[in-house]
């Protein structure tokens, strides 16, 4: 996993180098999926040193406080290559220019992540009627390090884009990112397994992209030789000081995507001369990004842990897991509060253990939450964003006080205990926190037995560590207590019981039991329960039964529209389009076969099924079975026929690549053959459409008990039932 740590550090260095080129105060605008980079790439010290005064979202033009930007000369826009965002950006620039009190010139910088499309260029020419000088930076940042072992593209709603909107533009981007990973580790994945339609599309595009590169006149080198070309893309900053010249220029001023990919993946036969670097450094009009001196160490580290195999999984293959209640601590936090950018917003009375029986948790789900949250982000500076108390609700002061919220960061750099407890089950979390509290109390009591200065110095070092743990412990004790109390409440317990009844369904289940489940879902609708919980159970029921009786589904649709409004008709139609909510009386009941063949239900405490209280995530069980059969999919083809979508097993021939021997060296640079034999093989997992916290926890559990393989987790996003259903609005 050291290679991922180095990748994270390199991303941090490059981002800081971009920010260093613009001295003074800065105002940052983010495309909504890119805001996470501040939380996961930079730390609090980096943010404070860069003088970041304000942060806004590009899609919230009306919420931007222009007066707060009057004294800021550097305005940076972090953008995806989405052409439809360009119009909003120029509306923002127009607002800023009109509100300026002085004649000073602002630095407007467009930072495209990871590349800039041709349509974006055309939109810039179209809307920049004021001929404002612009600077464009291409920042090839593909994966965001959410955790030390989880990297995400942060492409939201890809499942809905493909299966509902029939838009596969971001799916092509997934293939580019896989190509980036493929070369980053060792040039080529010798074995690629794809499960599902999205996985098949991406793997075929990946092979096609490699063929195009092989057909060109480039010499493909090993990763040890491509850092110069890699950083050449990072330093390729386009400076539009005169947009008229840009409009009349015959040469393309923006690096095309294919060229950028070629430069990242391969190096030309001609090696660059040192004069080119001097010219770049002496060019005053172009802010430059300097390569890190740690580059050689970084790339040599990557070659030691190269994954030769890649497993690509379509989210649609396992739609059961996202709709099941997770029972890990992190999964329950996301289920009750919603983790966003590794942070949660939680009522103040929970964190500070303030008894307030009049406050109902349901108030957290009201519509005002989103609006107030956006206003808070737009109107506060960075320091206030990290620690704040914010209120939601209506104008009643009593309700505002009762629903006051605070932001809790779930990062290891801030919360010292979170890494240790995030994957624990609800049964283990209590004993762990109790043991940690006993250790801290024991440390505090040791102060009475101190005799000399040396003992005091040693004690103070331990005391500081325990003090940080104490603060983290009190937070998690209160959160865990709140979650446990809510699970035990009757209305939540009944929903868990209903979920268990659905999962236990068999092929010969009596129709009266199916009718009983439908009646219980209707009861949730009639009692005006949370709409997302209603949809979660309804979708789970539809997926497992492979289609609900048409009369039942018509009744449920009618009840939902009557209770929650006509707007729900749109969501119902989209769920039907993507084949999640379906009705069919003649479909085969496949759940029993899947459940038995893959042993999805288990009471073994050491099994990965602990993450969902006895249900093992189907996608992770597939990975576990492939490891047991040495990644041979042909051993049980009849089982894979039960899955949604095709299953491919691709062997790539690494022609044109210099194969790098995996060598473990000691301090004396001697090869240690014993360690080489014992080393686990790395396998790259790529979830297209998102991965849930339950699946992440189960893969981590696999890594602990599997003696042959170590799985590296890559995904397009982190999903949950609520996020999935919100995308269908």
NORURQUI-V265338 format. One record per pair of residues at least 12 apart in sequence whose ideal C-beta (glycine too) atoms are under 8 Angstrom apart, sorted by the first residue. I is the first residue (numbers start at 1). J is the second residue. If there is no record, write none. Layout:
i:I j:J
i:I j:J
//
This chain:
i:1 j:148
i:1 j:149
i:1 j:305
i:1 j:710
i:1 j:712
i:2 j:301
i:2 j:304
i:2 j:305
i:3 j:185
i:3 j:301
i:3 j:302
i:3 j:304
i:3 j:305
i:4 j:145
i:4 j:148
i:4 j:149
i:4 j:151
i:4 j:712
i:5 j:148
i:6 j:294
i:6 j:297
i:6 j:298
i:6 j:301
i:6 j:302
i:7 j:143
i:7 j:145
i:7 j:151
i:7 j:184
i:7 j:298
i:7 j:302
i:8 j:41
i:8 j:145
i:8 j:148
i:9 j:294
i:9 j:298
i:10 j:292
i:10 j:294
i:10 j:295
i:10 j:298
i:11 j:41
i:11 j:141
i:11 j:145
i:12 j:41
i:12 j:42
i:12 j:46
i:13 j:292
i:13 j:294
i:14 j:139
i:14 j:141
i:14 j:234
i:14 j:289
i:14 j:292
i:15 j:37
i:15 j:41
i:15 j:42
i:15 j:139
i:15 j:141
i:16 j:42
i:16 j:46
i:16 j:50
i:17 j:234
i:17 j:289
i:17 j:290
i:18 j:111
i:18 j:137
i:18 j:139
i:18 j:289
i:19 j:50
i:19 j:76
i:20 j:50
i:21 j:287
i:21 j:288
i:21 j:289
i:22 j:74
i:22 j:76
i:22 j:107
i:22 j:109
i:22 j:287
i:23 j:74
i:24 j:51
i:24 j:72
i:24 j:73
i:24 j:74
i:25 j:51
i:25 j:53
i:25 j:71
i:25 j:72
i:25 j:73
i:25 j:74
i:26 j:50
i:26 j:51
i:26 j:52
i:26 j:53
i:26 j:72
i:26 j:74
i:26 j:75
i:26 j:76
i:27 j:52
i:27 j:53
i:27 j:54
i:27 j:55
i:27 j:56
i:27 j:68
i:27 j:69
i:27 j:72
i:27 j:74
i:27 j:75
i:27 j:76
i:28 j:52
i:28 j:54
i:28 j:55
i:28 j:56
i:28 j:76
i:28 j:78
i:29 j:55
i:29 j:56
i:29 j:57
i:29 j:58
i:29 j:75
i:29 j:76
i:29 j:77
i:29 j:78
i:29 j:89
i:29 j:92
i:30 j:55
i:30 j:56
i:30 j:57
i:30 j:58
i:30 j:78
i:31 j:57
i:31 j:58
i:31 j:59
i:31 j:78
i:31 j:79
i:31 j:80
i:31 j:82
i:31 j:85
i:32 j:57
i:32 j:58
i:32 j:59
i:32 j:156
i:33 j:80
i:33 j:154
i:33 j:155
i:33 j:156
i:34 j:78
i:34 j:79
i:34 j:80
i:34 j:113
i:34 j:154
i:35 j:55
i:35 j:57
i:35 j:341
i:36 j:144
i:36 j:146
i:36 j:154
i:36 j:341
i:36 j:342
i:37 j:78
i:37 j:141
i:37 j:144
i:38 j:55
i:39 j:341
i:39 j:342
i:39 j:343
i:39 j:409
i:39 j:411
i:40 j:144
i:40 j:145
i:40 j:146
i:40 j:341
i:40 j:342
i:41 j:144
i:41 j:145
i:43 j:413
i:44 j:386
i:44 j:413
i:47 j:382
i:48 j:382
i:48 j:383
i:52 j:381
i:52 j:382
i:53 j:68
i:53 j:72
i:53 j:381
i:53 j:382
i:54 j:68
i:54 j:69
i:54 j:72
i:54 j:381
i:54 j:382
i:55 j:377
i:55 j:378
i:55 j:381
i:55 j:382
i:55 j:385
i:56 j:92
i:56 j:377
i:56 j:378
i:57 j:374
i:57 j:377
i:57 j:378
i:58 j:77
i:58 j:79
i:58 j:85
i:58 j:88
i:58 j:89
i:58 j:92
i:59 j:85
i:59 j:88
i:60 j:374
i:60 j:378
i:61 j:88
i:61 j:91
i:61 j:92
i:61 j:95
i:63 j:374
i:63 j:375
i:63 j:378
i:64 j:92
i:64 j:95
i:64 j:378
i:65 j:378
i:65 j:379
i:66 j:95
i:66 j:96
i:66 j:99
i:67 j:99
i:68 j:379
i:69 j:96
i:69 j:99
i:70 j:99
i:70 j:100
i:70 j:101
i:72 j:106
i:73 j:104
i:73 j:105
i:73 j:106
i:73 j:107
i:74 j:106
i:74 j:107
i:74 j:109
i:75 j:93
i:75 j:96
i:75 j:106
i:75 j:107
i:75 j:108
i:75 j:109
i:76 j:109
i:76 j:111
i:77 j:89
i:77 j:108
i:77 j:109
i:77 j:110
i:77 j:111
i:78 j:111
i:78 j:113
i:79 j:110
i:79 j:111
i:79 j:112
i:79 j:113
i:79 j:120
i:80 j:112
i:80 j:113
i:81 j:112
i:81 j:115
i:81 j:116
i:81 j:117
i:81 j:120
i:82 j:120
i:83 j:117
i:83 j:119
i:83 j:120
i:83 j:122
i:83 j:123
i:86 j:120
i:86 j:123
i:86 j:124
i:86 j:126
i:86 j:127
i:87 j:123
i:87 j:127
i:89 j:110
i:90 j:127
i:90 j:128
i:93 j:108
i:93 j:132
i:94 j:130
i:97 j:130
i:97 j:132
i:105 j:133
i:107 j:135
i:108 j:132
i:108 j:133
i:108 j:134
i:108 j:135
i:109 j:134
i:109 j:135
i:109 j:136
i:109 j:137
i:110 j:124
i:110 j:134
i:110 j:135
i:110 j:136
i:110 j:137
i:111 j:136
i:111 j:137
i:111 j:139
i:112 j:136
i:112 j:137
i:112 j:138
i:112 j:139
i:113 j:139
i:113 j:140
i:113 j:141
i:114 j:138
i:114 j:139
i:114 j:140
i:114 j:141
i:114 j:142
i:114 j:176
i:114 j:177
i:115 j:138
i:115 j:140
i:115 j:255
i:115 j:257
i:115 j:260
i:116 j:136
i:116 j:138
i:116 j:254
i:116 j:255
i:117 j:257
i:118 j:256
i:121 j:254
i:125 j:243
i:125 j:246
i:125 j:247
i:128 j:243
i:131 j:243
i:131 j:244
i:132 j:243
i:133 j:240
i:133 j:241
i:133 j:242
i:133 j:243
i:134 j:240
i:134 j:243
i:135 j:237
i:135 j:238
i:135 j:239
i:135 j:240
i:135 j:287
i:136 j:237
i:136 j:238
i:136 j:239
i:136 j:240
i:136 j:254
i:137 j:237
i:137 j:238
i:138 j:233
i:138 j:234
i:138 j:236
i:138 j:237
i:138 j:238
i:138 j:254
i:138 j:255
i:138 j:260
i:139 j:234
i:140 j:180
i:140 j:233
i:140 j:234
i:140 j:260
i:140 j:264
i:142 j:176
i:142 j:177
i:142 j:180
i:142 j:181
i:143 j:177
i:143 j:181
i:143 j:714
i:146 j:342
i:146 j:718
i:147 j:696
i:148 j:412
i:149 j:700
i:149 j:703
i:149 j:712
i:149 j:713
i:150 j:691
i:150 j:696
i:150 j:713
i:150 j:714
i:150 j:715
i:151 j:712
i:151 j:713
i:151 j:714
i:151 j:715
i:152 j:714
i:152 j:715
i:152 j:716
i:152 j:717
i:152 j:718
i:153 j:173
i:153 j:174
i:153 j:177
i:153 j:714
i:153 j:715
i:153 j:716
i:153 j:717
i:154 j:716
i:154 j:717
i:155 j:170
i:155 j:173
i:155 j:174
i:155 j:716
i:155 j:717
i:156 j:717
i:156 j:727
i:157 j:727
i:158 j:170
i:158 j:171
i:158 j:174
i:158 j:198
i:158 j:688
i:158 j:689
i:158 j:690
i:158 j:716
i:158 j:717
i:159 j:198
i:159 j:315
i:159 j:316
i:159 j:578
i:159 j:689
i:159 j:690
i:159 j:719
i:159 j:724
i:159 j:727
i:160 j:574
i:160 j:578
i:160 j:727
i:160 j:728
i:162 j:198
i:162 j:689
i:163 j:316
i:163 j:577
i:163 j:578
i:163 j:579
i:164 j:574
i:164 j:577
i:164 j:578
i:164 j:728
i:168 j:201
i:170 j:716
i:171 j:198
i:171 j:201
i:171 j:202
i:171 j:205
i:171 j:688
i:172 j:205
i:174 j:202
i:174 j:686
i:174 j:688
i:174 j:716
i:175 j:202
i:175 j:205
i:175 j:206
i:175 j:209
i:176 j:209
i:176 j:257
i:176 j:261
i:178 j:202
i:178 j:206
i:178 j:310
i:178 j:312
i:178 j:686
i:179 j:206
i:179 j:209
i:179 j:210
i:179 j:261
i:179 j:265
i:180 j:261
i:180 j:264
i:180 j:265
i:181 j:684
i:181 j:714
i:182 j:206
i:182 j:210
i:182 j:310
i:183 j:223
i:183 j:226
i:183 j:264
i:183 j:265
i:183 j:266
i:184 j:223
i:184 j:302
i:185 j:223
i:185 j:302
i:185 j:303
i:185 j:305
i:185 j:306
i:185 j:307
i:185 j:684
i:186 j:223
i:186 j:303
i:186 j:306
i:186 j:307
i:186 j:308
i:186 j:657
i:186 j:659
i:186 j:660
i:187 j:220
i:187 j:222
i:187 j:223
i:187 j:654
i:187 j:657
i:187 j:658
i:187 j:659
i:188 j:210
i:188 j:652
i:188 j:654
i:188 j:657
i:189 j:307
i:189 j:308
i:189 j:309
i:189 j:310
i:189 j:652
i:189 j:684
i:190 j:308
i:190 j:309
i:190 j:651
i:190 j:652
i:190 j:654
i:191 j:308
i:191 j:309
i:191 j:310
i:191 j:631
i:191 j:649
i:191 j:650
i:191 j:651
i:191 j:652
i:192 j:206
i:192 j:309
i:192 j:310
i:192 j:311
i:192 j:312
i:192 j:648
i:192 j:649
i:192 j:650
i:192 j:652
i:193 j:309
i:193 j:310
i:193 j:311
i:193 j:312
i:193 j:626
i:193 j:631
i:193 j:633
i:193 j:647
i:193 j:648
i:193 j:649
i:193 j:650
i:194 j:311
i:194 j:312
i:194 j:313
i:194 j:314
i:194 j:646
i:194 j:647
i:194 j:648
i:194 j:650
i:195 j:311
i:195 j:312
i:195 j:313
i:195 j:314
i:195 j:317
i:195 j:622
i:195 j:640
i:195 j:643
i:195 j:645
i:195 j:647
i:196 j:313
i:196 j:314
i:196 j:315
i:196 j:316
i:196 j:317
i:196 j:643
i:196 j:644
i:196 j:645
i:196 j:646
i:196 j:688
i:197 j:314
i:197 j:316
i:197 j:644
i:197 j:645
i:197 j:646
i:198 j:314
i:198 j:315
i:198 j:316
i:198 j:645
i:198 j:688
i:198 j:689
i:199 j:312
i:199 j:313
i:199 j:314
i:199 j:317
i:199 j:645
i:199 j:648
i:199 j:688
i:200 j:314
i:200 j:645
i:200 j:646
i:200 j:648
i:202 j:312
i:202 j:686
i:202 j:688
i:203 j:312
i:203 j:648
i:203 j:650
i:207 j:650
i:207 j:652
i:209 j:261
i:210 j:652
i:212 j:258
i:213 j:262
i:213 j:265
i:213 j:266
i:214 j:655
i:214 j:656
i:216 j:262
i:217 j:269
i:218 j:262
i:218 j:266
i:218 j:267
i:218 j:268
i:218 j:269
i:219 j:266
i:219 j:267
i:219 j:268
i:219 j:269
i:220 j:265
i:220 j:266
i:220 j:267
i:220 j:656
i:220 j:657
i:220 j:658
i:221 j:266
i:221 j:267
i:221 j:658
i:222 j:303
i:222 j:657
i:222 j:658
i:222 j:660
i:223 j:299
i:223 j:302
i:223 j:303
i:223 j:660
i:224 j:296
i:224 j:299
i:224 j:300
i:224 j:303
i:224 j:660
i:225 j:267
i:226 j:264
i:226 j:265
i:226 j:266
i:226 j:267
i:226 j:299
i:227 j:291
i:227 j:295
i:227 j:296
i:227 j:298
i:227 j:299
i:228 j:267
i:228 j:272
i:228 j:291
i:229 j:263
i:229 j:264
i:229 j:266
i:229 j:267
i:229 j:268
i:230 j:263
i:230 j:264
i:231 j:289
i:231 j:291
i:231 j:295
i:232 j:263
i:232 j:272
i:233 j:255
i:233 j:260
i:233 j:263
i:233 j:264
i:234 j:289
i:234 j:291
i:235 j:280
i:235 j:288
i:235 j:289
i:235 j:290
i:235 j:291
i:236 j:255
i:237 j:286
i:237 j:287
i:237 j:288
i:237 j:289
i:238 j:253
i:238 j:254
i:238 j:255
i:239 j:285
i:239 j:286
i:239 j:287
i:240 j:253
i:241 j:285
i:303 j:660
i:303 j:662
i:304 j:662
i:304 j:663
i:304 j:664
i:305 j:682
i:306 j:660
i:306 j:662
i:306 j:682
i:307 j:681
i:307 j:682
i:307 j:683
i:307 j:684
i:307 j:712
i:308 j:681
i:308 j:682
i:309 j:631
i:309 j:681
i:309 j:683
i:309 j:684
i:310 j:683
i:310 j:684
i:310 j:685
i:310 j:686
i:311 j:623
i:311 j:626
i:311 j:683
i:311 j:684
i:311 j:685
i:311 j:686
i:312 j:686
i:312 j:688
i:313 j:619
i:313 j:622
i:313 j:685
i:313 j:686
i:313 j:687
i:313 j:688
i:314 j:644
i:314 j:645
i:314 j:688
i:314 j:689
i:315 j:687
i:315 j:688
i:315 j:689
i:315 j:690
i:315 j:719
i:316 j:644
i:316 j:645
i:316 j:689
i:317 j:618
i:317 j:619
i:317 j:622
i:317 j:643
i:317 j:644
i:317 j:645
i:318 j:617
i:318 j:618
i:318 j:619
i:318 j:622
i:319 j:539
i:319 j:543
i:319 j:580
i:319 j:644
i:320 j:540
i:320 j:543
i:320 j:544
i:320 j:615
i:320 j:617
i:320 j:618
i:321 j:612
i:321 j:615
i:321 j:617
i:321 j:618
i:321 j:619
i:321 j:692
i:321 j:694
i:321 j:695
i:322 j:690
i:322 j:692
i:322 j:719
i:322 j:720
i:322 j:721
i:322 j:724
i:323 j:536
i:323 j:537
i:323 j:539
i:323 j:540
i:323 j:543
i:323 j:721
i:324 j:499
i:324 j:503
i:324 j:540
i:324 j:612
i:324 j:615
i:324 j:694
i:325 j:496
i:325 j:499
i:325 j:612
i:325 j:613
i:326 j:611
i:326 j:612
i:326 j:692
i:326 j:693
i:326 j:694
i:326 j:697
i:327 j:425
i:327 j:426
i:327 j:610
i:327 j:611
i:327 j:612
i:327 j:613
i:327 j:694
i:328 j:422
i:328 j:423
i:328 j:424
i:328 j:425
i:328 j:426
i:328 j:610
i:328 j:611
i:328 j:693
i:328 j:694
i:328 j:697
i:329 j:421
i:329 j:422
i:329 j:423
i:329 j:424
i:329 j:425
i:329 j:426
i:329 j:429
i:329 j:480
i:330 j:410
i:330 j:422
i:330 j:423
i:330 j:693
i:330 j:697
i:331 j:611
i:331 j:692
i:331 j:693
i:331 j:694
i:331 j:697
i:332 j:426
i:332 j:483
i:332 j:487
i:333 j:410
i:333 j:479
i:333 j:483
i:334 j:693
i:334 j:720
i:335 j:720
i:335 j:722
i:336 j:361
i:336 j:482
i:336 j:483
i:336 j:486
i:337 j:364
i:338 j:720
i:338 j:722
i:338 j:723
i:339 j:410
i:339 j:693
i:339 j:718
i:342 j:409
i:342 j:410
i:342 j:411
i:343 j:407
i:343 j:408
i:343 j:409
i:343 j:410
i:344 j:407
i:344 j:408
i:344 j:410
i:345 j:369
i:345 j:373
i:345 j:390
i:345 j:405
i:345 j:406
i:345 j:407
i:345 j:408
i:346 j:405
i:346 j:406
i:346 j:407
i:346 j:408
i:346 j:479
i:347 j:359
i:347 j:361
i:347 j:364
i:347 j:403
i:347 j:404
i:347 j:405
i:348 j:389
i:348 j:404
i:348 j:405
i:348 j:406
i:349 j:402
i:349 j:404
i:350 j:478
i:350 j:479
i:350 j:482
i:351 j:406
i:351 j:408
i:351 j:475
i:351 j:478
i:351 j:479
i:352 j:478
i:353 j:478
i:356 j:402
i:358 j:402
i:359 j:402
i:359 j:403
i:361 j:486
i:362 j:530
i:363 j:392
i:363 j:393
i:363 j:399
i:363 j:403
i:364 j:392
i:364 j:403
i:365 j:530
i:365 j:532
i:366 j:392
i:366 j:393
i:368 j:392
i:368 j:393
i:368 j:394
i:369 j:392
i:372 j:390
i:372 j:391
i:372 j:392
i:373 j:390
i:376 j:388
i:376 j:390
i:385 j:407
i:386 j:407
i:386 j:409
i:387 j:406
i:387 j:407
i:388 j:406
i:388 j:407
i:389 j:404
i:389 j:405
i:389 j:406
i:390 j:404
i:390 j:405
i:390 j:406
i:390 j:407
i:391 j:403
i:391 j:404
i:391 j:405
i:392 j:405
i:408 j:475
i:408 j:479
i:410 j:422
i:415 j:472
i:415 j:475
i:416 j:465
i:416 j:468
i:416 j:469
i:416 j:472
i:417 j:436
i:417 j:469
i:417 j:472
i:417 j:473
i:417 j:476
i:418 j:472
i:418 j:476
i:420 j:432
i:421 j:433
i:421 j:476
i:422 j:697
i:423 j:697
i:423 j:700
i:423 j:701
i:425 j:610
i:425 j:611
i:426 j:483
i:426 j:484
i:426 j:487
i:429 j:480
i:430 j:480
i:430 j:484
i:433 j:473
i:433 j:476
i:433 j:477
i:433 j:480
i:436 j:469
i:436 j:473
i:437 j:473
i:437 j:477
i:439 j:466
i:440 j:466
i:440 j:469
i:440 j:470
i:440 j:473
i:443 j:462
i:443 j:463
i:443 j:466
i:444 j:463
i:444 j:466
i:446 j:459
i:447 j:459
i:447 j:463
i:491 j:529
i:494 j:520
i:495 j:524
i:495 j:533
i:495 j:537
i:498 j:517
i:498 j:520
i:498 j:521
i:498 j:537
i:499 j:537
i:499 j:540
i:501 j:513
i:501 j:517
i:502 j:517
i:502 j:537
i:502 j:540
i:502 j:541
i:502 j:544
i:503 j:540
i:503 j:544
i:503 j:601
i:503 j:615
i:504 j:601
i:505 j:544
i:505 j:545
i:505 j:591
i:505 j:592
i:506 j:592
i:507 j:589
i:507 j:591
i:507 j:592
i:514 j:545
i:514 j:549
i:514 j:552
i:515 j:552
i:517 j:541
i:518 j:541
i:518 j:548
i:518 j:552
i:518 j:555
i:518 j:556
i:521 j:534
i:521 j:537
i:521 j:538
i:521 j:541
i:521 j:556
i:522 j:555
i:522 j:556
i:522 j:559
i:524 j:537
i:525 j:556
i:525 j:559
i:525 j:560
i:525 j:563
i:525 j:564
i:526 j:559
i:526 j:563
i:528 j:563
i:531 j:560
i:531 j:564
i:531 j:568
i:532 j:721
i:532 j:722
i:532 j:725
i:532 j:726
i:534 j:560
i:535 j:571
i:535 j:575
i:535 j:721
i:535 j:725
i:536 j:721
i:536 j:722
i:536 j:725
i:538 j:556
i:538 j:581
i:539 j:575
i:539 j:580
i:539 j:581
i:539 j:721
i:539 j:725
i:542 j:580
i:542 j:581
i:542 j:582
i:543 j:580
i:544 j:591
i:545 j:589
i:545 j:591
i:546 j:582
i:546 j:584
i:546 j:587
i:546 j:588
i:546 j:589
i:546 j:590
i:546 j:591
i:547 j:582
i:547 j:583
i:547 j:584
i:547 j:585
i:547 j:587
i:548 j:581
i:548 j:582
i:548 j:583
i:549 j:583
i:549 j:585
i:550 j:583
i:550 j:584
i:550 j:585
i:552 j:583
i:553 j:581
i:553 j:583
i:554 j:583
i:557 j:572
i:560 j:572
i:567 j:729
i:570 j:728
i:570 j:729
i:571 j:725
i:571 j:728
i:571 j:729
i:574 j:728
i:575 j:728
i:590 j:642
i:593 j:642
i:594 j:618
i:594 j:642
i:597 j:636
i:597 j:639
i:597 j:642
i:598 j:616
i:598 j:618
i:598 j:621
i:598 j:622
i:598 j:625
i:598 j:639
i:599 j:616
i:599 j:621
i:600 j:615
i:600 j:616
i:600 j:618
i:600 j:621
i:601 j:614
i:601 j:615
i:601 j:616
i:602 j:614
i:602 j:616
i:606 j:705
i:608 j:620
i:608 j:621
i:608 j:624
i:608 j:698
i:608 j:701
i:608 j:702
i:610 j:701
i:611 j:694
i:611 j:695
i:611 j:697
i:611 j:698
i:611 j:701
i:612 j:694
i:616 j:698
i:617 j:692
i:617 j:694
i:617 j:695
i:617 j:698
i:619 j:687
i:619 j:695
i:620 j:695
i:620 j:698
i:620 j:699
i:620 j:702
i:622 j:643
i:623 j:685
i:623 j:699
i:623 j:702
i:623 j:711
i:624 j:702
i:624 j:706
i:627 j:683
i:627 j:702
i:627 j:706
i:627 j:708
i:627 j:709
i:631 j:683
i:633 j:647
i:633 j:649
i:634 j:649
i:662 j:676
i:662 j:679
i:663 j:676
i:664 j:676
i:664 j:679
i:680 j:706
i:680 j:707
i:680 j:708
i:680 j:709
i:680 j:710
i:681 j:708
i:681 j:709
i:681 j:710
i:682 j:709
i:682 j:710
i:682 j:711
i:682 j:712
i:683 j:709
i:683 j:710
i:683 j:711
i:683 j:712
i:684 j:711
i:684 j:712
i:684 j:714
i:685 j:699
i:685 j:711
i:685 j:712
i:685 j:713
i:685 j:714
i:686 j:714
i:686 j:715
i:687 j:713
i:687 j:714
i:687 j:715
i:687 j:716
i:688 j:715
i:688 j:716
i:689 j:716
i:689 j:719
i:690 j:715
i:690 j:716
i:690 j:717
i:690 j:718
i:690 j:719
i:690 j:723
i:690 j:724
i:691 j:713
i:691 j:715
i:691 j:717
i:691 j:718
i:691 j:719
i:692 j:718
i:692 j:719
i:692 j:720
i:693 j:718
i:693 j:720
i:696 j:713
i:696 j:718
i:699 j:711
i:699 j:713
//
